[in-house]
Amino acid sequence: MIHVSLTIALILIAVAVGLSAYRLLKGPDATDRVLALDTLSINAIALLVALGIWFGTTINFEAALLIAVLGFITTVALSKYLIRGDIVE
Amino acid sequence: MIADLIVSFLILFGAVFVLLGSLGLAKLPSFFMRLHGPTKASTLGVGSILLASAVYFSTRGGLSVHEILILVFLFLTAPISALLMARAGLHRRLSGENPRYGEDEE
């Protein structure tokens, strides 16, 4: 039962990654691209955790935590750059 | 058996919400509408998937709390990054760098 729902969930998350990549490539403005990058990092975390359940390994959580931290720092730095034109003044 | 049911439900629930968040990001017409999808729906979805993983690995030997750490971190940082991105959008609209900023796409 878990196998079936995991298969469906992995397909749904893969479609979500494709939609975010579409917005990342199309995005009419820089802020849209920053938002799409943030969404892509969240989707990557979901994909990694689902694959961790699929393979029955807990080694993926460290990678997921790293992606979470780096995604947040990236979003903050890019937004600061868009607001001020400078990250650290 | 009950644990398997709970894990399956949480995984499907989370995946549907992650998809809805990205669908909102791709389809909604202007930036401030697009901000709603990923920052709320996707966070709920990934939280649900992390909870499913915690239940799955806790019922198969040993308590597993790594996921709760990621969950708390994500739920703390999602509003902050959403606020910063909204502020960047407002700044770009007010400073007039892009005159058509915030108008709906056709």
N, CA and C atoms of all chains as a GROMACS GRO file, in nm:
protein
  585
    1MET      N    1   0.084  -0.120   0.000
    1MET     CA    2   0.000   0.000   0.000
    1MET      C    3   0.088   0.126   0.000
    2ILE      N    4   0.192   0.123   0.084
    2ILE     CA    5   0.284   0.237   0.087
    2ILE      C    6   0.352   0.251  -0.049
    3HIS      N    7   0.382   0.135  -0.113
    3HIS     CA    8   0.450   0.137  -0.242
    3HIS      C    9   0.366   0.209  -0.348
    4VAL      N   10   0.237   0.177  -0.351
    4VAL     CA   11   0.149   0.240  -0.450
    4VAL      C   12   0.140   0.390  -0.427
    5SER      N   13   0.114   0.430  -0.300
    5SER     CA   14   0.098   0.573  -0.273
    5SER      C   15   0.230   0.647  -0.294
    6LEU      N   16   0.344   0.579  -0.268
    6LEU     CA   17   0.473   0.644  -0.293
    6LEU      C   18   0.495   0.667  -0.442
    7THR      N   19   0.454   0.568  -0.524
    7THR     CA   20   0.468   0.585  -0.670
    7THR      C   21   0.389   0.706  -0.718
    8ILE      N   22   0.260   0.713  -0.673
    8ILE     CA   23   0.177   0.827  -0.714
    8ILE      C   24   0.238   0.958  -0.665
    9ALA      N   25   0.286   0.958  -0.538
    9ALA     CA   26   0.340   1.081  -0.481
    9ALA      C   27   0.465   1.125  -0.556
   10LEU      N   28   0.551   1.030  -0.594
   10LEU     CA   29   0.673   1.067  -0.666
   10LEU      C   30   0.639   1.128  -0.802
   11ILE      N   31   0.536   1.073  -0.869
   11ILE     CA   32   0.495   1.131  -0.998
   11ILE      C   33   0.444   1.274  -0.978
   12LEU      N   34   0.359   1.293  -0.873
   12LEU     CA   35   0.303   1.426  -0.849
   12LEU      C   36   0.414   1.527  -0.818
   13ILE      N   37   0.512   1.485  -0.736
   13ILE     CA   38   0.620   1.579  -0.701
   13ILE      C   39   0.706   1.610  -0.823
   14ALA      N   40   0.725   1.509  -0.911
   14ALA     CA   41   0.803   1.534  -1.033
   14ALA      C   42   0.732   1.636  -1.121
   15VAL      N   43   0.597   1.626  -1.132
   15VAL     CA   44   0.522   1.727  -1.208
   15VAL      C   45   0.539   1.864  -1.144
   16ALA      N   46   0.539   1.868  -1.009
   16ALA     CA   47   0.556   1.996  -0.940
   16ALA      C   48   0.693   2.057  -0.970
   17VAL      N   49   0.797   1.972  -0.974
   17VAL     CA   50   0.931   2.021  -1.010
   17VAL      C   51   0.931   2.079  -1.151
   18GLY      N   52   0.861   2.010  -1.244
   18GLY     CA   53   0.854   2.061  -1.382
   18GLY      C   54   0.786   2.196  -1.389
   19LEU      N   55   0.674   2.213  -1.312
   19LEU     CA   56   0.603   2.341  -1.314
   19LEU      C   57   0.689   2.453  -1.258
   20SER      N   58   0.764   2.423  -1.149
   20SER     CA   59   0.852   2.526  -1.092
   20SER      C   60   0.963   2.562  -1.189
   21ALA      N   61   1.017   2.462  -1.259
   21ALA     CA   62   1.123   2.491  -1.357
   21ALA      C   63   1.070   2.576  -1.471
   22TYR      N   64   0.942   2.551  -1.509
   22TYR     CA   65   0.879   2.634  -1.613
   22TYR      C   66   0.874   2.780  -1.570
   23ARG      N   67   0.834   2.803  -1.444
   23ARG     CA   68   0.827   2.942  -1.396
   23ARG      C   69   0.967   3.002  -1.382
   24LEU      N   70   1.065   2.917  -1.346
   24LEU     CA   71   1.203   2.966  -1.334
   24LEU      C   72   1.256   3.012  -1.470
   25LEU      N   73   1.222   2.939  -1.576
   25LEU     CA   74   1.272   2.976  -1.708
   25LEU      C   75   1.193   3.094  -1.766
   26LYS      N   76   1.059   3.100  -1.740
   26LYS     CA   77   0.974   3.198  -1.805
   26LYS      C   78   0.976   3.330  -1.731
   27GLY      N   79   0.964   3.320  -1.594
   27GLY     CA   80   0.945   3.431  -1.502
   27GLY      C   81   0.966   3.569  -1.559
   28PRO      N   82   0.862   3.652  -1.568
   28PRO     CA   83   0.879   3.782  -1.633
   28PRO      C   84   0.974   3.874  -1.557
   29ASP      N   85   0.991   3.854  -1.426
   29ASP     CA   86   1.077   3.944  -1.350
   29ASP      C   87   1.171   3.863  -1.260
   30ALA      N   88   1.273   3.930  -1.207
   30ALA     CA   89   1.371   3.860  -1.123
   30ALA      C   90   1.307   3.801  -0.997
   31THR      N   91   1.207   3.871  -0.939
   31THR     CA   92   1.145   3.820  -0.816
   31THR      C   93   1.074   3.687  -0.842
   32ASP      N   94   1.017   3.671  -0.963
   32ASP     CA   95   0.952   3.544  -0.995
   32ASP      C   96   1.054   3.430  -0.997
   33ARG      N   97   1.172   3.461  -1.047
   33ARG     CA   98   1.276   3.357  -1.052
   33ARG      C   99   1.324   3.320  -0.913
   34VAL      N  100   1.336   3.420  -0.824
   34VAL     CA  101   1.376   3.390  -0.685
   34VAL      C  102   1.272   3.300  -0.620
   35LEU      N  103   1.143   3.334  -0.641
   35LEU     CA  104   1.034   3.254  -0.584
   35LEU      C  105   1.037   3.112  -0.640
   36ALA      N  106   1.065   3.099  -0.771
   36ALA     CA  107   1.070   2.966  -0.832
   36ALA      C  108   1.187   2.885  -0.776
   37LEU      N  109   1.302   2.950  -0.749
   37LEU     CA  110   1.416   2.879  -0.690
   37LEU      C  111   1.383   2.829  -0.551
   38ASP      N  112   1.315   2.914  -0.471
   38ASP     CA  113   1.274   2.874  -0.336
   38ASP      C  114   1.181   2.753  -0.343
   39THR      N  115   1.084   2.758  -0.436
   39THR     CA  116   0.992   2.645  -0.451
   39THR      C  117   1.066   2.519  -0.495
   40LEU      N  118   1.165   2.535  -0.584
   40LEU     CA  119   1.241   2.419  -0.629
   40LEU      C  120   1.315   2.353  -0.513
   41SER      N  121   1.369   2.435  -0.421
   41SER     CA  122   1.440   2.373  -0.307
   41SER      C  123   1.342   2.298  -0.218
   42ILE      N  124   1.220   2.354  -0.199
   42ILE     CA  125   1.120   2.283  -0.118
   42ILE      C  126   1.079   2.152  -0.186
   43ASN      N  127   1.062   2.158  -0.320
   43ASN     CA  128   1.027   2.036  -0.394
   43ASN      C  129   1.138   1.932  -0.384
   44ALA      N  130   1.264   1.979  -0.386
   44ALA     CA  131   1.376   1.885  -0.376
   44ALA      C  132   1.376   1.815  -0.240
   45ILE      N  133   1.341   1.889  -0.134
   45ILE     CA  134   1.334   1.827  -0.002
   45ILE      C  135   1.226   1.719  -0.001
   46ALA      N  136   1.107   1.751  -0.056
   46ALA     CA  137   0.999   1.653  -0.060
   46ALA      C  138   1.040   1.529  -0.138
   47LEU      N  139   1.108   1.549  -0.252
   47LEU     CA  140   1.152   1.437  -0.335
   47LEU      C  141   1.254   1.351  -0.261
   48LEU      N  142   1.349   1.416  -0.192
   48LEU     CA  143   1.452   1.340  -0.120
   48LEU      C  144   1.391   1.257  -0.008
   49VAL      N  145   1.296   1.316   0.068
   49VAL     CA  146   1.237   1.243   0.179
   49VAL      C  147   1.153   1.126   0.128
   50ALA      N  148   1.077   1.150   0.017
   50ALA     CA  149   0.997   1.041  -0.040
   50ALA      C  150   1.088   0.929  -0.091
   51LEU      N  151   1.201   0.965  -0.152
   51LEU     CA  152   1.293   0.861  -0.198
   51LEU      C  153   1.358   0.788  -0.081
   52GLY      N  154   1.376   0.860   0.033
   52GLY     CA  155   1.429   0.795   0.154
   52GLY      C  156   1.334   0.687   0.203
   53ILE      N  157   1.201   0.714   0.200
   53ILE     CA  158   1.105   0.610   0.238
   53ILE      C  159   1.109   0.496   0.138
   54TRP      N  160   1.122   0.531   0.007
   54TRP     CA  161   1.122   0.430  -0.100
   54TRP      C  162   1.238   0.331  -0.080
   55PHE      N  163   1.359   0.383  -0.055
   55PHE     CA  164   1.475   0.296  -0.042
   55PHE      C  165   1.498   0.250   0.102
   56GLY      N  166   1.416   0.299   0.197
   56GLY     CA  167   1.432   0.256   0.335
   56GLY      C  168   1.561   0.300   0.400
   57THR      N  169   1.614   0.416   0.359
   57THR     CA  170   1.739   0.464   0.418
   57THR      C  171   1.716   0.598   0.487
   58THR      N  172   1.791   0.623   0.593
   58THR     CA  173   1.777   0.751   0.664
   58THR      C  174   1.892   0.846   0.631
   59ILE      N  175   1.978   0.810   0.535
   59ILE     CA  176   2.094   0.893   0.504
   59ILE      C  177   2.052   1.020   0.431
   60ASN      N  178   1.930   1.021   0.373
   60ASN     CA  179   1.887   1.136   0.294
   60ASN      C  180   1.853   1.258   0.379
   61PHE      N  181   1.832   1.238   0.511
   61PHE     CA  182   1.784   1.350   0.591
   61PHE      C  183   1.890   1.459   0.606
   62GLU      N  184   2.017   1.417   0.611
   62GLU     CA  185   2.123   1.517   0.619
   62GLU      C  186   2.123   1.604   0.493
   63ALA      N  187   2.108   1.539   0.377
   63ALA     CA  188   2.103   1.614   0.251
   63ALA      C  189   1.982   1.707   0.249
   64ALA      N  190   1.867   1.657   0.299
   64ALA     CA  191   1.745   1.740   0.301
   64ALA      C  192   1.764   1.861   0.391
   65LEU      N  193   1.827   1.840   0.506
   65LEU     CA  194   1.851   1.953   0.598
   65LEU      C  195   1.945   2.055   0.534
   66LEU      N  196   2.048   2.007   0.465
   66LEU     CA  197   2.141   2.099   0.397
   66LEU      C  198   2.069   2.180   0.290
   67ILE      N  199   1.981   2.112   0.211
   67ILE     CA  200   1.908   2.184   0.107
   67ILE      C  201   1.816   2.288   0.168
   68ALA      N  202   1.753   2.254   0.283
   68ALA     CA  203   1.664   2.349   0.349
   68ALA      C  204   1.742   2.473   0.392
   69VAL      N  205   1.857   2.453   0.456
   69VAL     CA  206   1.936   2.568   0.504
   69VAL      C  207   1.985   2.652   0.386
   70LEU      N  208   2.042   2.585   0.285
   70LEU     CA  209   2.097   2.659   0.171
   70LEU      C  210   1.988   2.732   0.093
   71GLY      N  211   1.868   2.668   0.080
   71GLY     CA  212   1.759   2.734   0.011
   71GLY      C  213   1.716   2.861   0.081
   72PHE      N  214   1.707   2.855   0.215
   72PHE     CA  215   1.667   2.974   0.291
   72PHE      C  216   1.771   3.085   0.276
   73ILE      N  217   1.901   3.048   0.291
   73ILE     CA  218   2.006   3.150   0.280
   73ILE      C  219   2.006   3.212   0.140
   74THR      N  220   1.987   3.127   0.037
   74THR     CA  221   1.984   3.178  -0.100
   74THR      C  222   1.871   3.278  -0.120
   75THR      N  223   1.751   3.241  -0.068
   75THR     CA  224   1.636   3.331  -0.085
   75THR      C  225   1.660   3.464  -0.016
   76VAL      N  226   1.713   3.458   0.107
   76VAL     CA  227   1.738   3.582   0.181
   76VAL      C  228   1.841   3.668   0.109
   77ALA      N  229   1.950   3.605   0.062
   77ALA     CA  230   2.056   3.683  -0.003
   77ALA      C  231   2.005   3.746  -0.132
   78LEU      N  232   1.931   3.670  -0.214
   78LEU     CA  233   1.882   3.724  -0.342
   78LEU      C  234   1.781   3.835  -0.319
   79SER      N  235   1.691   3.818  -0.218
   79SER     CA  236   1.593   3.923  -0.190
   79SER      C  237   1.661   4.049  -0.142
   80LYS      N  238   1.760   4.033  -0.054
   80LYS     CA  239   1.836   4.150  -0.006
   80LYS      C  240   1.904   4.221  -0.123
   81TYR      N  241   1.957   4.140  -0.216
   81TYR     CA  242   2.024   4.200  -0.331
   81TYR      C  243   1.924   4.278  -0.417
   82LEU      N  244   1.803   4.222  -0.434
   82LEU     CA  245   1.703   4.291  -0.516
   82LEU      C  246   1.656   4.419  -0.447
   83ILE      N  247   1.649   4.418  -0.313
   83ILE     CA  248   1.600   4.537  -0.243
   83ILE      C  249   1.706   4.646  -0.240
   84ARG      N  250   1.830   4.609  -0.200
   84ARG     CA  251   1.931   4.711  -0.175
   84ARG      C  252   2.032   4.726  -0.287
   85GLY      N  253   2.046   4.625  -0.374
   85GLY     CA  254   2.154   4.625  -0.471
   85GLY      C  255   2.286   4.587  -0.408
   86ASP      N  256   2.278   4.532  -0.284
   86ASP     CA  257   2.397   4.502  -0.206
   86ASP      C  258   2.354   4.402  -0.100
   87ILE      N  259   2.437   4.299  -0.070
   87ILE     CA  260   2.394   4.199   0.026
   87ILE      C  261   2.436   4.236   0.167
   88VAL      N  262   2.563   4.269   0.185
   88VAL     CA  263   2.611   4.309   0.317
   88VAL      C  264   2.665   4.450   0.305
   89GLU      N  265   2.604   4.543   0.380
   89GLU     CA  266   2.654   4.680   0.367
   89GLU      C  267   2.747   4.714   0.484
   90MET      N  268  -0.022  -0.208   1.040
   90MET     CA  269  -0.128  -0.188   0.940
   90MET      C  270  -0.186  -0.048   0.950
   91ILE      N  271  -0.222  -0.010   1.074
   91ILE     CA  272  -0.272   0.126   1.094
   91ILE      C  273  -0.164   0.228   1.057
   92ALA      N  274  -0.038   0.196   1.096
   92ALA     CA  275   0.073   0.287   1.066
   92ALA      C  276   0.091   0.301   0.916
   93ASP      N  277   0.076   0.188   0.842
   93ASP     CA  278   0.089   0.194   0.696
   93ASP      C  279  -0.018   0.285   0.636
   94LEU      N  280  -0.142   0.271   0.690
   94LEU     CA  281  -0.252   0.356   0.641
   94LEU      C  282  -0.218   0.504   0.663
   95ILE      N  283  -0.170   0.535   0.786
   95ILE     CA  284  -0.140   0.675   0.818
   95ILE      C  285  -0.029   0.728   0.727
   96VAL      N  286   0.076   0.644   0.707
   96VAL     CA  287   0.188   0.688   0.622
   96VAL      C  288   0.141   0.712   0.479
   97SER      N  289   0.060   0.619   0.425
   97SER     CA  290   0.012   0.635   0.287
   97SER      C  291  -0.070   0.762   0.273
   98PHE      N  292  -0.161   0.784   0.370
   98PHE     CA  293  -0.246   0.903   0.362
   98PHE      C  294  -0.161   1.030   0.368
   99LEU      N  295  -0.064   1.035   0.462
   99LEU     CA  296   0.017   1.156   0.476
   99LEU      C  297   0.101   1.182   0.351
  100ILE      N  298   0.154   1.075   0.290
  100ILE     CA  299   0.236   1.092   0.170
  100ILE      C  300   0.152   1.149   0.056
  101LEU      N  301   0.032   1.090   0.036
  101LEU     CA  302  -0.053   1.138  -0.074
  101LEU      C  303  -0.099   1.282  -0.050
  102PHE      N  304  -0.140   1.311   0.074
  102PHE     CA  305  -0.183   1.446   0.111
  102PHE      C  306  -0.072   1.547   0.083
  103GLY      N  307   0.050   1.512   0.128
  103GLY     CA  308   0.162   1.604   0.107
  103GLY      C  309   0.194   1.624  -0.039
  104ALA      N  310   0.192   1.514  -0.117
  104ALA     CA  311   0.228   1.526  -0.259
  104ALA      C  312   0.125   1.612  -0.332
  105VAL      N  313  -0.004   1.595  -0.298
  105VAL     CA  314  -0.107   1.676  -0.363
  105VAL      C  315  -0.086   1.824  -0.331
  106PHE      N  316  -0.050   1.855  -0.205
  106PHE     CA  317  -0.032   1.996  -0.170
  106PHE      C  318   0.093   2.055  -0.234
  107VAL      N  319   0.201   1.974  -0.244
  107VAL     CA  320   0.321   2.022  -0.314
  107VAL      C  321   0.288   2.054  -0.459
  108LEU      N  322   0.209   1.964  -0.523
  108LEU     CA  323   0.170   1.988  -0.663
  108LEU      C  324   0.084   2.112  -0.675
  109LEU      N  325  -0.010   2.132  -0.579
  109LEU     CA  326  -0.097   2.250  -0.585
  109LEU      C  327  -0.017   2.378  -0.572
  110GLY      N  328   0.084   2.377  -0.483
  110GLY     CA  329   0.167   2.496  -0.468
  110GLY      C  330   0.240   2.531  -0.596
  111SER      N  331   0.298   2.430  -0.662
  111SER     CA  332   0.371   2.458  -0.785
  111SER      C  333   0.276   2.495  -0.898
  112LEU      N  334   0.154   2.438  -0.896
  112LEU     CA  335   0.055   2.473  -0.997
  112LEU      C  336   0.017   2.620  -0.984
  113GLY      N  337   0.000   2.665  -0.858
  113GLY     CA  338  -0.028   2.806  -0.835
  113GLY      C  339   0.085   2.893  -0.884
  114LEU      N  340   0.209   2.849  -0.858
  114LEU     CA  341   0.325   2.925  -0.903
  114LEU      C  342   0.328   2.938  -1.054
  115ALA      N  343   0.287   2.831  -1.124
  115ALA     CA  344   0.298   2.832  -1.269
  115ALA      C  345   0.180   2.904  -1.335
  116LYS      N  346   0.059   2.896  -1.276
  116LYS     CA  347  -0.060   2.940  -1.348
  116LYS      C  348  -0.112   3.078  -1.308
  117LEU      N  349  -0.087   3.122  -1.183
  117LEU     CA  350  -0.149   3.248  -1.140
  117LEU      C  351  -0.090   3.368  -1.216
  118PRO      N  352  -0.171   3.473  -1.238
  118PRO     CA  353  -0.132   3.575  -1.333
  118PRO      C  354  -0.031   3.680  -1.286
  119SER      N  355  -0.025   3.714  -1.155
  119SER     CA  356   0.069   3.820  -1.119
  119SER      C  357   0.154   3.777  -0.999
  120PHE      N  358   0.266   3.846  -0.976
  120PHE     CA  359   0.364   3.800  -0.878
  120PHE      C  360   0.306   3.788  -0.738
  121PHE      N  361   0.226   3.886  -0.695
  121PHE     CA  362   0.176   3.882  -0.558
  121PHE      C  363   0.073   3.772  -0.538
  122MET      N  364   0.007   3.728  -0.646
  122MET     CA  365  -0.079   3.609  -0.636
  122MET      C  366   0.007   3.484  -0.631
  123ARG      N  367   0.114   3.483  -0.715
  123ARG     CA  368   0.200   3.366  -0.722
  123ARG      C  369   0.268   3.338  -0.589
  124LEU      N  370   0.290   3.443  -0.511
  124LEU     CA  371   0.357   3.428  -0.381
  124LEU      C  372   0.278   3.336  -0.288
  125HIS      N  373   0.144   3.329  -0.307
  125HIS     CA  374   0.062   3.250  -0.215
  125HIS      C  375   0.085   3.101  -0.228
  126GLY      N  376   0.099   3.052  -0.353
  126GLY     CA  377   0.104   2.907  -0.374
  126GLY      C  378   0.218   2.839  -0.301
  127PRO      N  379   0.343   2.867  -0.341
  127PRO     CA  380   0.455   2.793  -0.284
  127PRO      C  381   0.477   2.819  -0.135
  128THR      N  382   0.452   2.943  -0.089
  128THR     CA  383   0.490   2.972   0.049
  128THR      C  384   0.395   2.908   0.150
  129LYS      N  385   0.271   2.880   0.110
  129LYS     CA  386   0.180   2.819   0.208
  129LYS      C  387   0.152   2.672   0.174
  130ALA      N  388   0.102   2.647   0.053
  130ALA     CA  389   0.062   2.511   0.019
  130ALA      C  390   0.181   2.415   0.017
  131SER      N  391   0.292   2.459  -0.045
  131SER     CA  392   0.407   2.369  -0.055
  131SER      C  393   0.467   2.340   0.082
  132THR      N  394   0.466   2.440   0.172
  132THR     CA  395   0.521   2.417   0.305
  132THR      C  396   0.438   2.314   0.380
  133LEU      N  397   0.304   2.326   0.370
  133LEU     CA  398   0.217   2.226   0.433
  133LEU      C  399   0.243   2.088   0.374
  134GLY      N  400   0.259   2.080   0.241
  134GLY     CA  401   0.280   1.952   0.176
  134GLY      C  402   0.408   1.886   0.219
  135VAL      N  403   0.518   1.962   0.219
  135VAL     CA  404   0.646   1.901   0.256
  135VAL      C  405   0.646   1.866   0.405
  136GLY      N  406   0.575   1.943   0.487
  136GLY     CA  407   0.562   1.908   0.628
  136GLY      C  408   0.490   1.776   0.646
  137SER      N  409   0.386   1.754   0.566
  137SER     CA  410   0.311   1.629   0.574
  137SER      C  411   0.397   1.511   0.531
  138ILE      N  412   0.479   1.528   0.426
  138ILE     CA  413   0.565   1.420   0.381
  138ILE      C  414   0.672   1.389   0.487
  139LEU      N  415   0.726   1.493   0.551
  139LEU     CA  416   0.825   1.471   0.656
  139LEU      C  417   0.764   1.397   0.773
  140LEU      N  418   0.638   1.432   0.807
  140LEU     CA  419   0.568   1.362   0.916
  140LEU      C  420   0.547   1.215   0.881
  141ALA      N  421   0.512   1.189   0.753
  141ALA     CA  422   0.495   1.050   0.708
  141ALA      C  423   0.625   0.973   0.724
  142SER      N  424   0.737   1.037   0.687
  142SER     CA  425   0.867   0.971   0.700
  142SER      C  426   0.899   0.943   0.847
  143ALA      N  427   0.866   1.038   0.936
  143ALA     CA  428   0.892   1.017   1.079
  143ALA      C  429   0.812   0.899   1.131
  144VAL      N  430   0.683   0.890   1.092
  144VAL     CA  431   0.600   0.777   1.136
  144VAL      C  432   0.654   0.646   1.080
  145TYR      N  433   0.692   0.647   0.950
  145TYR     CA  434   0.740   0.524   0.885
  145TYR      C  435   0.864   0.471   0.954
  146PHE      N  436   0.965   0.556   0.978
  146PHE     CA  437   1.090   0.506   1.036
  146PHE      C  438   1.078   0.482   1.185
  147SER      N  439   0.980   0.548   1.253
  147SER     CA  440   0.962   0.523   1.395
  147SER      C  441   0.897   0.388   1.420
  148THR      N  442   0.812   0.341   1.325
  148THR     CA  443   0.748   0.212   1.344
  148THR      C  444   0.837   0.097   1.299
  149ARG      N  445   0.954   0.127   1.238
  149ARG     CA  446   1.047   0.022   1.198
  149ARG      C  447   1.178   0.038   1.274
  150GLY      N  448   1.171   0.016   1.404
  150GLY     CA  449   1.292   0.019   1.487
  150GLY      C  450   1.341   0.159   1.516
  151GLY      N  451   1.349   0.194   1.643
  151GLY     CA  452   1.409   0.321   1.683
  151GLY      C  453   1.322   0.442   1.654
  152LEU      N  454   1.319   0.535   1.747
  152LEU     CA  455   1.247   0.661   1.726
  152LEU      C  456   1.329   0.747   1.628
  153SER      N  457   1.260   0.807   1.530
  153SER     CA  458   1.330   0.888   1.430
  153SER      C  459   1.283   1.032   1.440
  154VAL      N  460   1.373   1.123   1.478
  154VAL     CA  461   1.333   1.263   1.498
  154VAL      C  462   1.409   1.359   1.407
  155HIS      N  463   1.491   1.307   1.312
  155HIS     CA  464   1.558   1.396   1.218
  155HIS      C  465   1.457   1.481   1.144
  156GLU      N  466   1.346   1.415   1.103
  156GLU     CA  467   1.248   1.483   1.019
  156GLU      C  468   1.185   1.600   1.092
  157ILE      N  469   1.164   1.581   1.224
  157ILE     CA  470   1.102   1.689   1.300
  157ILE      C  471   1.191   1.813   1.299
  158LEU      N  472   1.323   1.791   1.299
  158LEU     CA  473   1.417   1.904   1.293
  158LEU      C  474   1.399   1.981   1.162
  159ILE      N  475   1.396   1.907   1.048
  159ILE     CA  476   1.376   1.972   0.918
  159ILE      C  477   1.242   2.044   0.915
  160LEU      N  478   1.138   1.977   0.972
  160LEU     CA  479   1.002   2.032   0.974
  160LEU      C  480   0.999   2.166   1.047
  161VAL      N  481   1.059   2.169   1.167
  161VAL     CA  482   1.058   2.293   1.246
  161VAL      C  483   1.135   2.402   1.173
  162PHE      N  484   1.251   2.365   1.114
  162PHE     CA  485   1.329   2.465   1.041
  162PHE      C  486   1.251   2.523   0.924
  163LEU      N  487   1.185   2.435   0.846
  163LEU     CA  488   1.108   2.483   0.730
  163LEU      C  489   0.993   2.573   0.774
  164PHE      N  490   0.921   2.532   0.880
  164PHE     CA  491   0.806   2.611   0.923
  164PHE      C  492   0.849   2.744   0.983
  165LEU      N  493   0.973   2.751   1.036
  165LEU     CA  494   1.022   2.880   1.087
  165LEU      C  495   1.067   2.971   0.974
  166THR      N  496   1.131   2.915   0.870
  166THR     CA  497   1.192   3.000   0.769
  166THR      C  498   1.099   3.036   0.654
  167ALA      N  499   0.994   2.957   0.630
  167ALA     CA  500   0.906   2.985   0.515
  167ALA      C  501   0.841   3.124   0.524
  168PRO      N  502   0.785   3.166   0.638
  168PRO     CA  503   0.726   3.300   0.644
  168PRO      C  504   0.829   3.411   0.625
  169ILE      N  505   0.954   3.388   0.677
  169ILE     CA  506   1.056   3.492   0.665
  169ILE      C  507   1.094   3.512   0.519
  170SER      N  508   1.115   3.401   0.446
  170SER     CA  509   1.153   3.417   0.305
  170SER      C  510   1.037   3.475   0.225
  171ALA      N  511   0.912   3.438   0.261
  171ALA     CA  512   0.797   3.495   0.191
  171ALA      C  513   0.789   3.645   0.212
  172LEU      N  514   0.813   3.688   0.336
  172LEU     CA  515   0.811   3.833   0.367
  172LEU      C  516   0.918   3.905   0.288
  173LEU      N  517   1.040   3.847   0.282
  173LEU     CA  518   1.148   3.914   0.210
  173LEU      C  519   1.120   3.924   0.061
  174MET      N  520   1.062   3.816   0.003
  174MET     CA  521   1.033   3.819  -0.140
  174MET      C  522   0.922   3.919  -0.169
  175ALA      N  523   0.819   3.927  -0.081
  175ALA     CA  524   0.712   4.025  -0.102
  175ALA      C  525   0.769   4.166  -0.095
  176ARG      N  526   0.863   4.187  -0.002
  176ARG     CA  527   0.922   4.319   0.012
  176ARG      C  528   1.005   4.356  -0.112
  177ALA      N  529   1.078   4.256  -0.165
  177ALA     CA  530   1.155   4.280  -0.288
  177ALA      C  531   1.062   4.315  -0.403
  178GLY      N  532   0.946   4.244  -0.412
  178GLY     CA  533   0.850   4.273  -0.518
  178GLY      C  534   0.794   4.414  -0.505
  179LEU      N  535   0.758   4.452  -0.381
  179LEU     CA  536   0.705   4.588  -0.358
  179LEU      C  537   0.809   4.692  -0.396
  180HIS      N  538   0.934   4.667  -0.355
  180HIS     CA  539   1.041   4.762  -0.385
  180HIS      C  540   1.059   4.780  -0.535
  181ARG      N  541   1.055   4.668  -0.609
  181ARG     CA  542   1.074   4.678  -0.754
  181ARG      C  543   0.955   4.748  -0.820
  182ARG      N  544   0.835   4.730  -0.762
  182ARG     CA  545   0.720   4.798  -0.823
  182ARG      C  546   0.725   4.948  -0.794
  183LEU      N  547   0.759   4.983  -0.668
  183LEU     CA  548   0.757   5.124  -0.630
  183LEU      C  549   0.869   5.202  -0.695
  184SER      N  550   0.986   5.136  -0.715
  184SER     CA  551   1.099   5.208  -0.773
  184SER      C  552   1.086   5.220  -0.925
  185GLY      N  553   0.987   5.151  -0.983
  185GLY     CA  554   0.960   5.170  -1.125
  185GLY      C  555   1.066   5.115  -1.218
  186GLU      N  556   1.142   5.014  -1.172
  186GLU     CA  557   1.242   4.957  -1.262
  186GLU      C  558   1.174   4.883  -1.377
  187ASN      N  559   1.058   4.825  -1.347
  187ASN     CA  560   0.982   4.755  -1.450
  187ASN      C  561   0.843   4.815  -1.453
  188PRO      N  562   0.812   4.900  -1.551
  188PRO     CA  563   0.686   4.975  -1.548
  188PRO      C  564   0.562   4.886  -1.552
  189ARG      N  565   0.572   4.765  -1.609
  189ARG     CA  566   0.454   4.679  -1.616
  189ARG      C  567   0.451   4.581  -1.500
  190TYR      N  568   0.531   4.606  -1.395
  190TYR     CA  569   0.540   4.510  -1.285
  190TYR      C  570   0.406   4.495  -1.212
  191GLY      N  571   0.368   4.370  -1.180
  191GLY     CA  572   0.249   4.346  -1.101
  191GLY      C  573   0.121   4.345  -1.182
  192GLU      N  574   0.127   4.384  -1.309
  192GLU     CA  575   0.007   4.372  -1.391
  192GLU      C  576  -0.013   4.228  -1.434
  193ASP      N  577  -0.138   4.194  -1.458
  193ASP     CA  578  -0.166   4.056  -1.496
  193ASP      C  579  -0.110   4.025  -1.633
  194GLU      N  580  -0.061   3.900  -1.643
  194GLU     CA  581  -0.021   3.855  -1.777
  194GLU      C  582  -0.147   3.821  -1.857
  195GLU      N  583  -0.135   3.830  -1.988
  195GLU     CA  584  -0.252   3.795  -2.069
  195GLU      C  585  -0.257   3.645  -2.093
   0.00000   0.00000   0.00000
